[in-house]
Amino acid sequence: MSLDLDAYFARIGYAGPRTPAIVTLHALAAAHVQSIPFENLDVLLGRTIELDPAAIFQKLVRDRRGGYCFEQNSLLLDALLALGFRAAPLSARVRWQRPRDFTPPRTHLFIRVELDGVSWFVDAGVGGLSLTCAIRLHHDGEQLTPHEPRRILREGARYFHQVRFDTEWLDVCEFTLEEMPPIDRELANWWTSTNPNSKFRQNLILGRAAPHGVRHTLMNREFTTRHADGRAEKRDLATATELLAVLADTFGLHFPADTRFGPPGSPWPV
């Protein structure tokens, strides 16, 4: 499939340069995650998550939906390649809120970009922590972003993408620089979207970055707006009507009034 860059740029509101340069990379990373929300709603609706490039483009661009890492980063990767960037899909294990003695499945996809002799890390698909700029891959010091400070920590053969909240560094994901070819993405996507033990089958999860360091997240019933200074405004959504309103107003996702996500007894408004 030949990517329609004009349609993609219109979707993310991008009107900047189209040359494979670091300023373009930073701008695309920010525009993508501020325009296309992270969401797993099709999983809860029992729909198949298709990774064919045409299907991803139709869903995220034409239909103005969101998606999770395999959809988000596949689309961004295709756009970067179309612009002439040297970019590759890498696999990872999500470690957010998981102890180091637990081994999560390798079910995450992010992007490595080689530019002017420097390796960059880009990730538009890690929920409420999706990067709003590229960060250097081989650099263990603190790196500022438009939102939270980040760093890449190396321990032997393993790398850890970390985020800092206040004074504490927390793991986001772990990786070994191994590429993730399409067949591995298909397998991981199938497990993530169909296995009853997958967190995406058990939880309603959305995230969207906003300007000025603001992030909006929704985990089951809890809707949170977090500000750059660390302030967090939280409220519980009690009804399906409230949920559908937040999906439309904050995440740009519109569903019929009778839409219900998941079976009766789910931990989100049904």
C-alpha positions as CSV (number, residue, x, y, z in Angstrom):
1,M,0.0,0.0,0.0
2,S,1.2,3.5,-0.9
3,L,0.6,5.7,2.2
4,D,-1.6,8.8,1.5
5,L,0.6,11.3,3.4
6,D,-1.7,14.2,2.7
7,A,-4.6,12.4,4.4
8,Y,-2.4,11.3,7.3
9,F,-1.1,14.8,7.8
10,A,-4.6,16.2,7.7
11,R,-5.7,13.6,10.4
12,I,-2.9,14.7,12.8
13,G,-3.1,18.4,11.9
14,Y,0.5,18.5,10.6
15,A,1.6,21.2,8.1
16,G,5.4,21.2,8.8
17,P,8.4,20.1,6.7
18,R,8.5,16.7,5.0
19,T,12.2,16.2,5.0
20,P,13.7,13.4,7.1
21,A,15.2,15.6,9.8
22,I,15.1,15.7,13.6
23,V,12.7,18.7,13.7
24,T,10.3,16.7,11.5
25,L,10.6,13.6,13.7
26,H,9.8,15.6,16.9
27,A,6.9,17.4,15.3
28,L,5.3,14.2,13.9
29,A,5.6,12.4,17.2
30,A,3.8,15.2,19.0
31,A,1.1,15.7,16.4
32,H,0.3,12.0,16.2
33,V,-0.3,11.4,19.9
34,Q,-2.2,14.6,20.3
35,S,-4.6,13.7,17.5
36,I,-5.0,9.9,17.4
37,P,-6.0,8.5,20.8
38,F,-4.7,5.3,22.3
39,E,-7.7,3.0,22.8
40,N,-8.7,-0.6,22.9
41,L,-12.5,-0.3,22.3
42,D,-12.7,-2.7,19.4
43,V,-11.3,-5.4,21.6
44,L,-14.1,-4.9,24.1
45,L,-16.6,-4.8,21.2
46,G,-15.4,-8.2,20.1
47,R,-14.0,-6.9,16.8
48,T,-10.9,-8.2,15.1
49,I,-7.8,-6.0,15.3
50,E,-6.4,-6.1,11.7
51,L,-2.8,-5.1,11.1
52,D,-2.9,-4.9,7.3
53,P,-1.6,-1.4,6.5
54,A,-4.7,-0.6,4.5
55,A,-7.0,-1.6,7.5
56,I,-5.0,0.4,10.0
57,F,-5.1,3.5,7.7
58,Q,-8.8,3.1,7.2
59,K,-9.5,2.8,10.9
60,L,-7.1,5.5,12.3
61,V,-7.1,8.0,9.5
62,R,-10.3,7.6,7.4
63,D,-12.6,6.5,10.2
64,R,-10.9,8.8,12.8
65,R,-10.6,6.1,15.4
66,G,-7.6,5.3,17.7
67,G,-5.9,2.1,18.5
68,Y,-3.1,0.5,20.5
69,C,0.6,0.0,19.9
70,F,0.5,-2.3,16.8
71,E,-1.9,0.0,15.0
72,Q,-0.4,3.3,16.2
73,N,3.3,2.6,15.7
74,S,2.7,0.7,12.4
75,L,1.0,3.8,11.0
76,L,3.7,6.1,12.3
77,L,6.4,3.8,11.0
78,D,4.8,3.8,7.5
79,A,4.7,7.6,7.5
80,L,8.3,7.9,8.5
81,L,9.4,5.4,5.9
82,A,7.4,7.3,3.2
83,L,9.2,10.5,4.2
84,G,12.6,8.8,3.8
85,F,13.5,8.1,7.4
86,R,15.6,5.0,8.3
87,A,13.2,3.5,10.7
88,A,12.5,0.0,12.1
89,P,9.9,-1.7,14.3
90,L,11.3,-3.1,17.6
91,S,9.7,-5.3,20.2
92,A,9.4,-4.7,23.9
93,R,7.8,-5.9,27.1
94,V,5.5,-3.3,28.9
95,R,6.6,-3.0,32.5
96,W,4.4,-0.1,33.7
97,Q,3.3,-0.8,37.3
98,R,4.9,-4.3,37.2
99,P,7.8,-5.4,39.5
100,R,11.1,-6.4,38.0
101,D,10.8,-10.0,39.1
102,F,7.7,-10.4,36.8
103,T,8.3,-11.2,33.1
104,P,5.5,-9.7,31.0
105,P,4.9,-11.0,27.4
106,R,6.8,-9.4,24.5
107,T,3.6,-7.7,23.2
108,H,4.7,-4.1,22.6
109,L,5.9,-2.4,19.4
110,F,7.9,0.8,19.2
111,I,10.1,2.5,16.5
112,R,13.9,3.0,16.2
113,V,15.0,5.8,13.9
114,E,18.6,6.3,12.6
115,L,19.3,9.9,11.8
116,D,22.7,11.6,11.3
117,G,24.5,8.8,13.2
118,V,22.2,9.0,16.2
119,S,19.6,6.3,17.2
120,W,16.2,7.7,18.3
121,F,13.4,6.1,20.2
122,V,9.8,6.8,19.2
123,D,6.7,5.4,20.8
124,A,3.1,6.6,20.0
125,G,1.5,3.5,21.4
126,V,2.0,3.2,25.1
127,G,-1.2,4.6,26.4
128,G,-1.1,7.6,28.7
129,L,2.7,7.6,28.5
130,S,3.1,7.8,24.7
131,L,6.0,10.0,23.8
132,T,5.4,13.5,22.5
133,C,8.9,13.7,20.9
134,A,11.7,11.4,20.0
135,I,14.3,10.6,22.7
136,R,17.9,9.4,22.1
137,L,18.2,5.6,22.4
138,H,21.8,5.3,23.5
139,H,21.7,7.9,26.3
140,D,21.2,7.0,30.0
141,G,20.7,10.6,31.3
142,E,17.5,12.5,31.8
143,Q,15.9,13.7,28.6
144,L,13.3,16.4,28.6
145,T,10.1,16.1,26.6
146,P,7.0,18.3,26.2
147,H,5.5,16.2,28.9
148,E,7.4,14.0,31.4
149,P,11.2,13.6,31.7
150,R,12.4,10.3,30.3
151,R,15.6,8.2,30.1
152,I,16.9,5.0,28.6
153,L,18.6,2.8,31.2
154,R,20.8,-0.1,30.1
155,E,21.4,-3.1,32.4
156,G,23.5,-5.7,30.6
157,A,21.7,-6.8,27.4
158,R,18.4,-5.2,28.5
159,Y,17.3,-1.6,28.0
160,F,14.6,0.1,30.1
161,H,12.5,3.1,28.9
162,Q,11.7,5.0,32.1
163,V,9.6,8.0,33.0
164,R,10.1,10.3,36.0
165,F,7.3,11.5,38.3
166,D,8.5,13.8,41.0
167,T,11.8,12.2,42.0
168,E,11.0,8.6,41.1
169,W,12.0,6.8,37.9
170,L,9.5,4.2,36.8
171,D,9.8,1.5,34.1
172,V,7.6,2.0,31.1
173,C,9.0,-0.9,28.9
174,E,11.9,-3.2,28.5
175,F,13.6,-4.2,25.2
176,T,16.8,-5.8,23.7
177,L,16.9,-4.0,20.3
178,E,15.3,-7.0,18.6
179,E,13.3,-6.1,15.6
180,M,9.6,-7.2,15.4
181,P,8.8,-8.5,11.9
182,P,5.1,-8.7,10.8
183,I,4.6,-12.3,11.8
184,D,5.7,-11.5,15.4
185,R,3.4,-8.6,15.5
186,E,0.5,-10.7,14.2
187,L,1.1,-13.3,16.9
188,A,1.4,-10.7,19.7
189,N,-1.6,-8.8,18.4
190,W,-3.7,-12.0,18.4
191,W,-2.7,-12.8,22.0
192,T,-3.3,-9.2,23.2
193,S,-6.8,-8.9,21.6
194,T,-8.2,-12.4,22.3
195,N,-6.6,-13.9,25.4
196,P,-8.9,-13.6,28.4
197,N,-5.8,-12.8,30.6
198,S,-4.8,-9.8,28.4
199,K,-5.2,-6.5,30.2
200,F,-6.9,-5.2,27.0
201,R,-9.6,-7.8,27.4
202,Q,-10.1,-7.0,31.0
203,N,-9.9,-3.2,31.0
204,L,-11.2,-0.1,29.1
205,I,-8.0,1.9,28.4
206,L,-7.7,5.3,26.6
207,G,-5.0,8.0,26.5
208,R,-4.4,11.2,24.6
209,A,-1.8,13.8,25.0
210,A,-2.7,17.5,24.9
211,P,-0.6,20.7,24.5
212,H,1.2,22.3,27.5
213,G,2.1,19.1,29.2
214,V,-1.5,17.9,29.7
215,R,-2.6,14.3,29.4
216,H,-6.1,12.8,29.5
217,T,-6.5,9.1,30.4
218,L,-9.4,6.8,31.1
219,M,-9.0,3.5,32.9
220,N,-12.3,1.7,33.3
221,R,-14.4,4.2,35.2
222,E,-11.7,6.6,36.2
223,F,-11.2,9.7,34.0
224,T,-8.1,11.7,34.7
225,T,-6.7,14.9,33.4
226,R,-3.0,15.4,34.5
227,H,-1.3,18.8,34.2
228,A,2.3,19.6,33.6
229,D,2.8,20.6,37.3
230,G,1.6,17.2,38.5
231,R,-1.9,18.2,39.4
232,A,-4.4,15.5,38.6
233,E,-8.2,16.0,38.3
234,K,-10.0,12.7,38.6
235,R,-13.7,11.6,38.4
236,D,-15.5,8.4,38.1
237,L,-17.9,7.8,35.2
238,A,-21.1,6.3,36.6
239,T,-23.2,5.7,33.5
240,A,-22.8,4.7,29.8
241,T,-24.0,8.2,28.8
242,E,-21.2,9.8,30.7
243,L,-18.7,7.4,29.1
244,L,-19.9,8.1,25.6
245,A,-19.7,11.8,26.2
246,V,-16.1,11.7,27.4
247,L,-15.2,9.5,24.5
248,A,-16.6,12.1,22.1
249,D,-15.6,15.3,23.8
250,T,-12.1,14.4,25.0
251,F,-10.9,11.6,22.7
252,G,-12.8,12.5,19.5
253,L,-14.4,9.0,19.4
254,H,-18.1,8.9,18.5
255,F,-20.3,5.9,19.0
256,P,-24.1,5.3,18.8
257,A,-26.0,6.0,22.0
258,D,-26.8,2.3,22.6
259,T,-23.1,1.2,22.4
260,R,-22.0,-0.9,25.3
261,F,-18.4,-2.1,25.8
262,G,-17.9,-5.6,27.2
263,P,-20.2,-8.0,29.0
264,P,-22.5,-7.2,31.9
265,G,-20.6,-6.8,35.1
266,S,-17.6,-5.2,33.4
267,P,-15.7,-2.7,35.6
268,W,-16.7,0.2,33.2
269,P,-20.1,1.7,32.6
270,V,-22.2,-0.7,30.6
